[in-house]
Amino acid sequence: LDLPGIAREQLAISIEGSVVRIVSKEGAPRQYRAAYELPQDIDAAQSGAKLENGVLSLKLAKKIPVTNATELTIQ
């Protein structure tokens, strides 16, 4: 995303399930608010963000689905 004039301290990025929200904080020279819904849940612990020269880059990792299936023994 292009975010000219905004410092990284002026941004808040949150991840909830498969939704990524990007919001500029109060006092930022420009107001920005966006939400993106992705097809799969995101692993926030494995994801990261970088703001360089007014360009925000997000590296989002897919959350590996946990299966609750139990295998039965065939007799």
URDA-V585454 format. One record per residue. N is the residue number from 1. RES is the residue in one letter. PSI is psi in degrees with one decimal (none if undefined). OMEGA is omega in degrees with one decimal (NA if undefined). D_LAST is the distance of its C-alpha to the last C-alpha in Angstrom with 2 decimals. Layout:
# URDA-V585454
N|RES|PSI|OMEGA|D_LAST ; N|RES|PSI|OMEGA|D_LAST
This chain:
# URDA-V585454
1|L|141.8|175.2|57.42 ; 2|D|120.5|-179.9|61.16 ; 3|L|66.0|-177.2|62.50 ; 4|P|139.6|176.3|66.07 ; 5|G|4.5|-179.9|67.97 ; 6|I|130.6|177.3|65.02 ; 7|A|160.1|-177.2|64.13 ; 8|R|-26.3|177.5|60.62 ; 9|E|-15.8|-177.5|61.70 ; 10|Q|6.1|-179.4|62.47 ; 11|L|147.4|171.7|58.96 ; 12|A|127.5|178.6|55.83 ; 13|I|126.2|179.1|52.46 ; 14|S|149.6|179.7|49.44 ; 15|I|127.0|177.4|45.84 ; 16|E|103.2|-177.2|43.74 ; 17|G|-112.3|-179.5|40.38 ; 18|S|11.7|-177.8|41.42 ; 19|V|129.9|175.8|45.12 ; 20|V|125.9|178.1|47.80 ; 21|R|133.1|178.7|51.12 ; 22|I|122.3|-175.5|54.33 ; 23|V|137.3|173.0|57.39 ; 24|S|140.8|-178.4|60.79 ; 25|K|166.5|178.7|61.91 ; 26|E|136.7|-179.7|65.10 ; 27|G|-6.4|177.3|68.15 ; 28|A|146.3|-178.4|66.81 ; 29|P|-24.0|177.9|69.48 ; 30|R|144.7|178.3|67.22 ; 31|Q|131.4|-179.7|64.69 ; 32|Y|132.9|178.9|61.31 ; 33|R|121.7|179.3|58.27 ; 34|A|152.1|175.1|55.25 ; 35|A|135.1|-179.4|51.57 ; 36|Y|128.7|176.0|49.10 ; 37|E|124.9|-178.4|45.63 ; 38|L|161.9|-175.5|43.25 ; 39|P|-19.9|-179.3|40.05 ; 40|Q|157.2|175.6|37.79 ; 41|D|152.4|-175.8|38.00 ; 42|I|137.9|175.3|40.10 ; 43|D|101.0|-175.3|39.45 ; 44|A|-32.5|-178.8|42.82 ; 45|A|-28.8|-178.3|42.36 ; 46|Q|0.9|-176.8|42.12 ; 47|S|163.7|179.3|44.88 ; 48|G|166.1|179.9|48.63 ; 49|A|148.2|179.2|52.01 ; 50|K|131.5|176.6|55.30 ; 51|L|117.3|-176.5|58.73 ; 52|E|121.6|178.9|61.26 ; 53|N|40.5|177.3|64.59 ; 54|G|8.9|179.6|63.66 ; 55|V|120.8|178.0|60.34 ; 56|L|124.2|177.0|57.11 ; 57|S|130.6|177.6|54.05 ; 58|L|135.6|173.4|50.56 ; 59|K|106.7|-174.8|47.56 ; 60|L|129.6|-179.9|44.49 ; 61|A|137.8|177.1|40.97 ; 62|K|141.7|174.8|37.95 ; 63|K|129.9|179.6|35.57 ; 64|I|121.8|-178.1|32.09 ; 65|P|138.4|178.3|29.78 ; 66|V|128.5|180.0|27.29 ; 67|T|139.9|177.9|23.88 ; 68|N|16.3|-178.1|22.14 ; 69|A|140.3|177.4|18.80 ; 70|T|130.4|-179.3|15.74 ; 71|E|132.1|179.4|12.74 ; 72|L|148.6|175.6|9.37 ; 73|T|130.8|-179.8|6.37 ; 74|I|129.8|-177.9|3.81 ; 75|Q|none|NA|0.00
